[in-house]
Amino acid sequence: MAIQRLHTNHRMSQIVIHQNTVYLAGQVAADDDLAKDAAEQTRSTLVEIEKLLAEAGTDKTNILSVTIYLKDIDADFEAMNSVWDQWLPAGTAPVRATVEAKLCEPEILVEMSVVAALP
């Protein structure tokens, strides 16, 4: 099976599909939500992830793993995790890792990278 790449530029692809697995590049909140707190940025990031998953032919119930990067894990983990727990349907929890990281822009508090299966 060929590798499918969607929304590709010279640095990365937003979506890569290979052997019934979908890989999403690191996603952040929409530009107009970057001035908001970690909970709002998490909600906005998850909206963007849902759109890309749908475009790839899958949804959040098929997520295999998520890597979540937080600018300040001590300050933002609780807010991010509360939104995450409400967003993810019961019984579909993926393997996941949360990692503190220095992100590329000071406004970005949350970034998520997703691996999901195609149904």
C-alpha positions, 0 to 999 in steps of 0.5 A: 500500500502506498503512503498517502500524504495530505496537506503536505508542505516542504516540512511536514504532512498534516495527515499520513495514512499507511497500512490502515494507520493514520498519523496526524502531525502535531496539532494546536488550537486555531489561531483565534484561540491561542490567547485563551487558557489551556482548557480552551486551547485543548478544546480548539485543538481537539476540534482540529483533530476531529476534522483531520481524523474525519478527512482521513476516514476515521474518528476519535474512537479509533485513536491508538495513541496520543502524545500531548505536549504541555508548555507548563505541565504543573499549571496546565495538566488538570485543565487539559485532562478535564477537557480530554476526559470529557471529549473521549468516549467511554471505553475508547481510551488510547495508550497515551503519554503526556510530556512537558515541552517548550513549544514553538510559540509562547501562546501555545499551551497544548500540542497533540500528535495522534496515531489512529486506526482506520475502521 
